[in-house]
């Protein structure tokens, strides 16, 4: 994000910024220090972009520091591939973490020592119950839990067992370290939560150094404390976990003093946690587990498939970081769950690309047009505007000749009512070129229209008629002889329903027609200069991005978004 870009939501401030301003004014904190703490177990998606924007945005608005910290406490699901992808995505979105690229796993030793401290204080114990037994003991929202028979295990025995857990003496799942809090607490998270579990797995960063790993609830608040985070901005699902984070820090601080003269040393830092509603969007799956299933099941081509809501997929589709940030500002920050219509994201994409995308002409489903009275063999160069929204982009030359291609949908032999495009006897304007009138139709053996014949008005060069006559349609086109072949991938929503989780089987809601590959496309020759990632507006068709699959002699484009939300006119449930 640029230094001058406004990150405040549309409509002004929000409850998070108001809380931060109040804490700063009251002297509770002297600076704003936030973090984005993704788990490296999948690629980031559009929902993560909102969380990132909130954490980094307040730092931009108030000044301060921002950390990118990986919550890498589960080696069974985490991979270096995900770490690298997340770093790339965060930088692409414009969040500058400077030299503060951090990993929660680097704090394992400190957290282990604090766990020993809680055992010594009588606030934690080693438990021998299995996960299934603990679940049965947990109770419900209306019934208290049942204490483990190992809850009153002595301090020395728990210290010994915990050390042996770390030493690798016990198999996976046989023992845990639990906090001793309250098995009758109304908040189920406070019913003696697990702090450590045994997991003999190699860590992407720590290797085989550890075979016990901290649970997220034990690690989360302590990692913020170690880094001096002042404002821990989290999504709403962590609201009920906040009392536990506070309990852990308060338990460590018990017996500690501000100056470090207490029996346990100096108090550790206590951040403030503020929750916000996560992003939910129509036609969009936000579950990382299910997105992984889509990739591994071959439903999509990978995490960067343009149909995916991942930042890698959106980038490959041609969505810019500026459009995503504009979307985040538009939807703002809420305290309650809601569902955002995907049309709002598409609106922001169009608004952004309308300003930055140069115009080009392409014909997705070509129909041959022969201009009978145009000189044989002649090719002329016509001026075409690159971007009417950016006059400084100037013009380019597009070739025009006797044989052209137009869209099949722009011709009807028998036109329906209010069809103003090309049909026998009708005259239309060719963009930047001439007025043409249809004078004949040639069909193939199956009776399909194979080519149409027209005449042109030489006096209408540039698309203007010298006698002032009007036409009701302007068509895009390409010259057959000079145009280039291309492949275009046209995307629809990956899920047919507003709520992808609707019904008993979410996979049944996958749209089988979410991608159409067009191989007979013709594009203007200026696009021979296009490189992967370049974005264009194909006039009258939408915005398109050059795909990385492009090779010399083979242009491949992804449709980013239509010019209008025409998809909304399609029946949503079929």
ABEGO torsion letter per residue (X at the ends): XBAABBABBBGEBBAAAAAAAAAAAAGABABBBBBBBBBBABBBBAAAAAAAAAAAAAAAAAEEBBBBBBBBABAAABBAAAAAAAAAAAAAAGBBAEABBBBAAAAAAAAAAAAAAAAAAGABBBBABBAAAAAAAAEBAABBBBBBAAAABBAAAAAAAAAAAAAGABBBGABBBBBBBBAABABAAABGBBABBBBBBBBAAAEAABABBBBAAAAAAAAAAAAGBABBBBBAAAAAAAAAAAAAAAAAABGBBAAGABAAEBBBBBBBBBBBBBBBBBGBBABAAAAAAAAAAGABAEAABAABABAAAAAAAGBBAAAAAAAAAAAEBBABBBBBBAAAAAAAAAAAAAAABBBBBBBABBBBBBBAABBBGBBBBBBBBABAABAAAEBBBBBBBABBBBBAAABBABBBBGBABBBBGBBBBBBGBBBBBBABBBBBAAGBBABBBBBBBAAABGGBBAAGBBBABBBBBBBAAABBBBBBBBBBBABABABAABEABAAAABBAAABBBBAABBBBAAAAABBBGBBBBBBGAEBBBBBAABBBGBBBBBBABBABBAAAABBABX
